[in-house]
Amino acid sequence: MAAGVRAAELYAPQHPLVARSVQALASACTAFFSDSSTVVIGFIGDDVVVNDAPLGKSSAFLAGLARSLRAREIEKITFHRGVTPQEIQAFLGELAHTRARTPLADRLAAKAVRRIAVGKLSVEDVPENRVGIEVARRVYGTAVRSAQSLWDQAKAGDKPDPDTARQIVDSLANIVKQDRTSLMALTALKKYDDYTFTHMVNVAVLAMAQARSLNIEGPLLREFGFAALMHDIGKVHTPKEVLNKPGALTADEFAIMKRHVIDGAHILRRTPEVPALAPVVAFEHHLKQDLSGYPENIGSRTLNLCTMIVSMADVFDALRSNRPYREGLATTRIRAIMKQQGNPAFNQVLLRRFVNLMGLFPVGTIIRLNTEEVGVVTAEHPQDPFRPQVKVLFTERGERLETPFLANTWERDPRGEFPRAVVESVDPDTVDLDPLTVLPGAEAGAHA
């Protein structure tokens, strides 16, 4: 295919080199069709995967083709059994026209190319051994952009599209299942320029991770994710000056803020095909275990399990995120706040499970060691949350190491002492570092 694109860029459709490439690609597809009805070529970063099999290191031209396709939002090409040489020739010709303004899929349809389809990868298309920071980052980014479209729909007075929400949840649920660590690391970034939408996605991820730890799977897991994603949708009616006010809210402003739980429940109840759980969670997620909080005066009720899970995820992500009016808190400080004795906000059994799930220093956290070295947590110790594995990136003098190294802070020296221990977490902005670029499996996507 790559050779055919190159030939189509250089020569007329009738040229022998183009015809030879068309025949070669048709023959290659035919070999696959004896076992499968389709040949699916996926582009993950600069790598190429064919029917779940990575091709290994790509040539420079193939990597360039992958980047060109990615720029046109084409991540997957599917050849269906019965594809004709004429369709392949038309496909190669259109693929070579990188400056065309009409989307490739539309141009193929106009030329009656029906057995070749182009589109975007879903998580299900990615082999499990390819899931990692790069794939998780792509899924997360798509989820945030889709969450913004849901928000914009609701803000404009339309009903948020439940299919879009389900697509977000399905993609996140699959990553949570296959590579929870990478996705959880992404939720730890503290940017606030699109906080509203990252918060929606983060709460969905954290809630589904909690639910899976309780052995909740399948359709119910996705209902939990849907409810978590949409829990704050009522804030589309809350004025920005109230949402982002740096100081304490007045009584009138707080009354406006509290209205979002009722507004959210109304929006979701009148939207067709929304799971019944979603408006319940939108209504309840600021109620505490003793039914204090808001909305007030609702009578006696038992909070839904999903509500209790979403409430913890909501508070945790809000406290750790940077906002225009304050910096996010360190994980250790958030744990202390959420575990305060007599705190009626959370179910204490679920809270203990959540704290254990999050860990003291989650993967992706930038930390400072007692040696004054700075690094990124790459793995947690299963028994001792205080002693993670760390990739050391900066010396005690703050100089970036040319060759970073892994340090297991649980390992003792010959005298039986721990030479390295975590002292504190560090804000990424203070060291000008994206921690995700140094985690295992991130190298290929470090500059994506």
C-alpha positions as CSV (number, residue, x, y, z in Angstrom):
1,M,0.0,0.0,0.0
2,A,2.8,2.4,0.9
3,A,4.5,1.7,-2.4
4,G,1.2,2.2,-4.2
5,V,0.7,5.6,-2.6
6,R,4.2,6.7,-3.6
7,A,3.6,5.5,-7.2
8,A,0.3,7.3,-7.3
9,E,1.9,10.5,-6.2
10,L,4.5,10.4,-9.0
11,Y,2.8,8.8,-12.0
12,A,-0.5,8.7,-13.9
13,P,-3.1,6.1,-13.0
14,Q,-2.3,4.1,-16.1
15,H,1.5,3.9,-15.4
16,P,2.9,0.3,-15.1
17,L,4.3,1.0,-11.6
18,V,0.9,2.0,-10.4
19,A,-0.7,-1.1,-12.0
20,R,2.0,-3.3,-10.4
21,S,1.3,-1.8,-6.9
22,V,-2.4,-2.3,-7.4
23,Q,-1.9,-6.0,-8.3
24,A,0.5,-6.5,-5.4
25,L,-1.9,-5.0,-2.8
26,A,-4.8,-7.0,-4.3
27,S,-2.8,-10.2,-4.0
28,A,-1.7,-9.4,-0.4
29,C,-5.4,-8.9,0.6
30,T,-6.5,-12.1,-1.1
31,A,-4.0,-14.1,1.0
32,F,-5.7,-12.7,4.2
33,F,-9.2,-13.3,2.9
34,S,-8.8,-17.1,3.1
35,D,-8.9,-16.7,6.9
36,S,-10.8,-13.4,7.4
37,S,-13.4,-11.3,5.7
38,T,-11.4,-8.2,6.3
39,V,-7.9,-6.8,6.4
40,V,-7.6,-4.1,9.0
41,I,-4.5,-1.8,9.0
42,G,-4.2,0.3,12.1
43,F,-1.7,3.2,12.7
44,I,-0.7,3.7,16.3
45,G,1.8,6.5,16.5
46,D,4.4,5.7,13.8
47,D,3.7,1.9,14.1
48,V,1.6,-0.2,11.9
49,V,-0.7,-3.1,13.0
50,V,-2.3,-5.5,10.6
51,N,-5.2,-7.6,11.9
52,D,-3.8,-7.3,15.5
53,A,-0.2,-8.1,14.5
54,P,2.4,-5.3,14.9
55,L,4.7,-5.1,11.8
56,G,7.7,-4.2,13.8
57,K,9.9,-1.2,13.1
58,S,8.4,0.8,10.2
59,S,10.4,2.2,7.3
60,A,10.8,6.0,7.2
61,F,8.3,6.2,4.3
62,L,5.8,4.1,6.1
63,A,6.2,6.1,9.3
64,G,5.7,9.3,7.2
65,L,2.5,7.8,5.7
66,A,1.2,7.0,9.2
67,R,1.8,10.6,10.2
68,S,0.1,11.9,7.1
69,L,-2.9,9.8,7.7
70,R,-3.0,10.8,11.4
71,A,-3.0,14.4,10.3
72,R,-6.2,13.6,8.3
73,E,-7.6,11.8,11.3
74,I,-7.3,8.4,9.6
75,E,-6.2,5.7,12.0
76,K,-7.7,2.6,10.4
77,I,-8.0,1.3,6.8
78,T,-10.2,-1.7,6.2
79,F,-10.2,-3.8,3.1
80,H,-13.3,-6.1,2.7
81,R,-13.4,-9.4,0.9
82,G,-14.3,-8.9,-2.7
83,V,-12.4,-5.6,-3.1
84,T,-11.6,-5.1,-6.8
85,P,-8.4,-3.8,-8.5
86,Q,-10.4,-0.8,-9.7
87,E,-11.4,0.1,-6.1
88,I,-7.8,-0.3,-5.0
89,Q,-6.5,1.9,-7.8
90,A,-9.1,4.6,-7.0
91,F,-8.2,4.3,-3.3
92,L,-4.5,4.7,-3.8
93,G,-5.1,7.7,-6.1
94,E,-7.3,9.5,-3.5
95,L,-4.9,8.6,-0.7
96,A,-2.1,10.3,-2.6
97,H,-4.1,13.5,-2.8
98,T,-3.1,15.0,0.6
99,R,-4.2,18.5,-0.3
100,A,-7.8,17.6,-1.1
101,R,-10.3,19.5,1.1
102,T,-13.1,16.9,0.8
103,P,-12.7,14.1,3.4
104,L,-11.2,10.9,2.0
105,A,-14.3,8.8,3.0
106,D,-16.5,11.1,0.9
107,R,-14.2,11.0,-2.1
108,L,-14.1,7.2,-2.0
109,A,-17.9,7.0,-1.8
110,A,-18.1,9.4,-4.8
111,K,-15.9,7.0,-6.8
112,A,-18.1,3.9,-5.8
113,V,-15.3,2.5,-3.6
114,R,-17.5,0.4,-1.3
115,R,-15.1,-2.3,-0.1
116,I,-12.4,-0.1,1.4
117,A,-13.3,2.0,4.5
118,V,-11.3,4.5,6.5
119,G,-11.9,5.7,10.0
120,K,-10.5,6.0,13.5
121,L,-9.4,3.2,15.8
122,S,-11.4,2.2,18.8
123,V,-9.8,0.6,21.8
124,E,-11.1,-2.8,20.7
125,D,-8.9,-2.5,17.5
126,V,-5.7,-2.1,19.6
127,P,-3.9,-5.4,20.5
128,E,-3.5,-5.6,24.3
129,N,0.2,-5.6,24.1
130,R,-0.1,-2.2,22.4
131,V,-2.0,-0.5,25.2
132,G,0.1,1.9,27.1
133,I,0.6,5.6,27.8
134,E,0.4,6.5,24.1
135,V,-2.8,4.7,23.4
136,A,-4.3,5.8,26.8
137,R,-3.4,9.4,26.0
138,R,-5.1,9.2,22.6
139,V,-8.3,7.7,24.1
140,Y,-8.2,10.2,27.0
141,G,-7.8,13.2,24.6
142,T,-10.7,12.0,22.4
143,A,-12.8,11.5,25.5
144,V,-12.1,15.1,26.7
145,R,-13.0,16.6,23.3
146,S,-16.2,14.5,23.2
147,A,-17.1,15.6,26.7
148,Q,-16.8,19.2,25.5
149,S,-19.3,18.5,22.7
150,L,-21.8,17.0,25.2
151,W,-21.4,20.1,27.4
152,D,-21.8,22.5,24.5
153,Q,-25.0,20.7,23.4
154,A,-26.5,20.9,26.8
155,K,-25.4,24.6,27.2
156,A,-27.1,25.5,23.9
157,G,-30.3,24.0,25.2
158,D,-30.1,20.8,23.3
159,K,-30.2,17.3,24.8
160,P,-26.7,15.9,25.2
161,D,-26.2,13.0,22.7
162,P,-26.2,9.7,24.8
163,D,-24.4,7.9,22.0
164,T,-21.5,10.2,22.3
165,A,-21.4,9.6,26.0
166,R,-21.6,5.9,25.6
167,Q,-18.7,6.0,23.1
168,I,-16.6,7.8,25.7
169,V,-17.5,5.4,28.4
170,D,-16.9,2.3,26.2
171,S,-13.4,3.5,25.3
172,L,-12.5,4.4,28.8
173,A,-13.9,1.2,30.2
174,N,-11.7,-0.9,27.9
175,I,-8.6,1.0,28.9
176,V,-9.5,0.7,32.5
177,K,-9.8,-3.0,32.0
178,Q,-6.6,-3.4,29.9
179,D,-4.3,-0.8,31.3
180,R,-5.7,1.0,34.3
181,T,-2.3,2.4,35.4
182,S,-1.8,4.4,32.3
183,L,-5.2,5.9,32.3
184,M,-5.1,6.7,36.0
185,A,-1.7,8.5,35.4
186,L,-3.4,10.7,32.8
187,T,-6.1,11.7,35.3
188,A,-3.4,13.1,37.6
189,L,-2.4,15.9,35.3
190,K,-3.3,19.2,37.0
191,K,-4.1,21.5,34.1
192,Y,-7.1,23.8,34.5
193,D,-7.5,25.4,31.0
194,D,-10.2,22.8,30.2
195,Y,-10.9,21.6,33.8
196,T,-14.6,21.2,33.2
197,F,-14.1,18.5,30.5
198,T,-11.1,16.8,32.0
199,H,-13.0,16.7,35.3
200,M,-15.9,14.9,33.6
201,V,-13.6,12.3,32.1
202,N,-11.4,11.9,35.3
203,V,-14.5,11.3,37.5
204,A,-15.7,8.7,35.0
205,V,-12.3,6.9,35.0
206,L,-11.9,7.0,38.8
207,A,-15.5,5.8,39.3
208,M,-15.1,2.9,36.9
209,A,-11.8,1.9,38.5
210,Q,-13.5,1.8,41.9
211,A,-16.4,-0.1,40.5
212,R,-14.1,-2.7,38.9
213,S,-12.4,-3.1,42.3
214,L,-15.8,-4.1,43.6
215,N,-16.2,-6.7,40.8
216,I,-18.7,-4.6,38.9
217,E,-18.4,-5.4,35.2
218,G,-20.1,-5.3,31.9
219,P,-23.2,-3.1,31.2
220,L,-23.5,-2.1,34.9
221,L,-19.9,-0.8,34.9
222,R,-20.7,1.3,31.8
223,E,-23.8,2.7,33.5
224,F,-21.6,3.7,36.4
225,G,-19.2,5.4,33.9
226,F,-22.1,7.1,32.1
227,A,-23.5,8.5,35.4
228,A,-20.0,9.6,36.5
229,L,-19.3,11.4,33.2
230,M,-22.6,13.3,33.3
231,H,-22.8,14.0,37.1
232,D,-22.1,17.8,36.8
233,I,-24.0,18.5,33.5
234,G,-26.3,20.8,35.4
235,K,-23.5,23.3,35.7
236,V,-24.1,24.3,32.1
237,H,-26.7,26.7,33.7
238,T,-24.3,28.0,36.4
239,P,-22.8,31.4,35.6
240,K,-19.0,31.2,35.1
241,E,-18.4,34.0,37.6
242,V,-19.9,31.7,40.2
243,L,-18.1,28.5,39.1
244,N,-14.7,30.2,39.0
245,K,-15.1,32.8,41.8
246,P,-11.7,32.8,43.8
247,G,-13.2,33.7,47.1
248,A,-16.0,32.3,49.3
249,L,-19.5,32.3,47.7
250,T,-22.2,34.6,49.1
251,A,-25.4,33.0,50.3
252,D,-27.1,34.0,47.0
253,E,-24.2,32.6,44.9
254,F,-24.2,29.4,46.8
255,A,-27.9,29.0,46.2
256,I,-27.2,29.4,42.5
257,M,-24.4,26.8,42.7
258,K,-26.5,24.3,44.5
259,R,-29.1,24.4,41.8
260,H,-26.9,22.4,39.4
261,V,-27.8,19.1,41.0
262,I,-31.5,19.7,40.2
263,D,-30.8,21.1,36.8
264,G,-28.6,18.1,36.0
265,A,-31.2,15.6,37.0
266,H,-33.8,17.4,34.8
267,I,-31.5,17.5,31.8
268,L,-30.7,13.8,32.0
269,R,-34.3,12.7,32.8
270,R,-35.6,14.4,29.6
271,T,-32.9,13.0,27.4
272,P,-33.9,9.8,25.7
273,E,-31.9,6.6,26.1
274,V,-30.0,7.9,29.2
275,P,-29.6,5.2,31.9
276,A,-31.9,5.7,34.8
277,L,-28.9,5.8,37.1
278,A,-27.5,9.0,35.6
279,P,-30.2,11.5,36.8
280,V,-30.1,9.8,40.3
281,V,-26.4,10.4,40.6
282,A,-26.6,13.9,39.2
283,F,-29.2,14.7,41.9
284,E,-27.5,12.9,44.8
285,H,-23.7,13.5,44.4
286,H,-23.5,16.4,46.8
287,L,-25.5,14.6,49.5
288,K,-23.5,13.2,52.4
289,Q,-24.0,9.9,54.2
290,D,-26.2,11.6,56.8
291,L,-28.1,13.4,54.0
292,S,-26.6,16.8,54.9
293,G,-25.2,18.7,51.9
294,Y,-27.6,19.5,49.1
295,P,-30.3,19.5,47.8
296,E,-31.9,20.0,51.2
297,N,-35.2,18.6,52.7
298,I,-35.4,15.6,50.5
299,G,-36.8,13.2,53.1
300,S,-35.4,9.8,54.0
301,R,-33.4,7.9,51.4
302,T,-30.4,5.6,51.1
303,L,-27.8,6.9,48.7
304,N,-27.1,4.8,45.6
305,L,-23.8,2.9,45.5
306,C,-22.9,4.7,42.3
307,T,-23.6,8.1,44.0
308,M,-21.2,7.2,46.9
309,I,-18.5,6.2,44.4
310,V,-18.9,9.2,42.2
311,S,-18.9,11.6,45.2
312,M,-15.5,10.3,46.3
313,A,-14.1,10.6,42.7
314,D,-15.6,14.1,42.4
315,V,-14.0,15.5,45.5
316,F,-10.7,13.8,45.0
317,D,-10.2,15.1,41.4
318,A,-11.4,18.6,42.4
319,L,-9.0,18.8,45.2
320,R,-6.0,17.7,43.2
321,S,-6.7,19.8,40.1
322,N,-5.3,23.3,39.6
323,R,-8.0,25.9,39.2
324,P,-7.7,29.6,38.2
325,Y,-8.0,30.6,41.8
326,R,-5.9,27.9,43.6
327,E,-3.3,25.2,43.1
328,G,-4.2,21.5,43.4
329,L,-3.3,19.7,46.6
330,A,-0.8,16.8,47.0
331,T,-2.3,13.3,47.2
332,T,-1.2,12.9,50.8
333,R,-3.0,16.1,51.8
334,I,-6.2,15.0,50.0
335,R,-6.1,11.7,51.7
336,A,-5.9,13.4,55.1
337,I,-8.9,15.7,54.2
338,M,-11.0,12.8,53.0
339,K,-10.2,10.6,55.9
340,Q,-10.9,13.1,58.7
341,Q,-12.5,11.4,61.7
342,G,-16.2,11.8,61.9
343,N,-16.4,13.1,58.3
344,P,-20.0,12.3,57.3
345,A,-19.4,12.8,53.6
346,F,-18.3,9.3,52.6
347,N,-19.0,5.7,53.3
348,Q,-15.9,4.8,55.3
349,V,-15.6,1.3,53.9
350,L,-15.7,2.5,50.4
351,L,-13.3,5.4,51.2
352,R,-10.7,3.0,52.5
353,R,-10.9,1.0,49.3
354,F,-10.7,4.1,47.3
355,V,-7.6,5.3,49.2
356,N,-5.9,1.9,48.7
357,L,-6.8,2.0,45.0
358,M,-5.3,5.5,44.4
359,G,-2.2,4.7,46.4
360,L,-0.1,7.2,48.3
361,F,2.1,8.1,45.3
362,P,0.2,7.0,42.2
363,V,2.1,6.1,39.0
364,G,3.0,9.3,37.1
365,T,3.5,11.4,40.3
366,I,6.6,13.6,40.3
367,I,8.4,13.2,43.7
368,R,11.4,14.5,45.6
369,L,13.6,11.9,47.3
370,N,15.5,12.4,50.6
371,T,18.6,12.6,48.4
372,E,17.1,15.8,46.8
373,E,16.9,13.9,43.5
374,V,13.6,14.3,41.6
375,G,11.9,11.6,39.6
376,V,8.6,10.1,38.5
377,V,6.8,7.1,40.2
378,T,6.8,4.3,37.7
379,A,5.4,1.5,39.9
380,E,3.8,1.1,43.3
381,H,5.0,-1.5,45.9
382,P,2.1,-3.9,46.5
383,Q,2.6,-3.9,50.3
384,D,4.2,-0.6,51.1
385,P,2.6,2.5,49.5
386,F,5.4,4.7,51.0
387,R,8.1,3.0,48.9
388,P,7.4,3.1,45.1
389,Q,9.7,2.5,42.2
390,V,11.0,5.8,40.8
391,K,12.7,6.8,37.6
392,V,15.3,9.4,38.8
393,L,15.5,12.3,36.2
394,F,17.2,15.1,38.1
395,T,20.3,15.2,40.3
396,E,20.3,16.7,43.8
397,R,21.5,19.9,42.1
398,G,18.5,20.0,39.8
399,E,20.4,19.0,36.7
400,R,18.6,16.8,34.2
401,L,20.3,13.4,33.9
402,E,21.3,12.3,30.4
403,T,20.7,8.7,31.4
404,P,17.8,8.4,33.9
405,F,17.7,5.3,36.1
406,L,15.2,3.3,38.1
407,A,15.4,3.3,41.9
408,N,13.4,0.8,44.0
409,T,12.9,2.8,47.2
410,W,12.0,-0.5,49.0
411,E,15.5,-1.9,48.5
412,R,18.0,-1.8,51.4
413,D,21.7,-1.2,51.3
414,P,24.3,-3.6,52.8
415,R,23.8,-2.0,56.2
416,G,20.1,-2.8,56.0
417,E,19.0,0.9,55.6
418,F,16.9,2.5,52.9
419,P,19.2,4.8,50.9
420,R,16.3,6.5,49.1
421,A,12.9,7.5,50.4
422,V,10.1,9.7,49.0
423,V,9.8,13.1,50.8
424,E,7.1,14.9,48.9
425,S,5.3,15.2,45.6
426,V,6.3,17.9,43.2
427,D,4.2,20.1,40.9
428,P,5.1,19.3,37.2
429,D,5.2,23.0,36.3
430,T,8.0,23.7,38.8
431,V,10.3,21.2,37.0
432,D,9.0,21.7,33.4
433,L,8.3,18.0,32.9
434,D,5.4,16.0,31.5
435,P,5.7,12.9,33.6
436,L,3.8,10.8,31.1
437,T,6.6,11.0,28.6
438,V,9.0,9.1,30.9
439,L,6.7,6.2,31.9
440,P,7.2,2.7,30.4
441,G,5.7,2.5,26.9
442,A,5.6,6.3,26.4
443,E,8.8,6.7,24.3
444,A,7.0,6.3,21.0
445,G,4.4,8.9,21.8
446,A,6.6,11.4,23.7
447,H,6.3,14.0,21.0
448,A,2.8,13.2,19.9
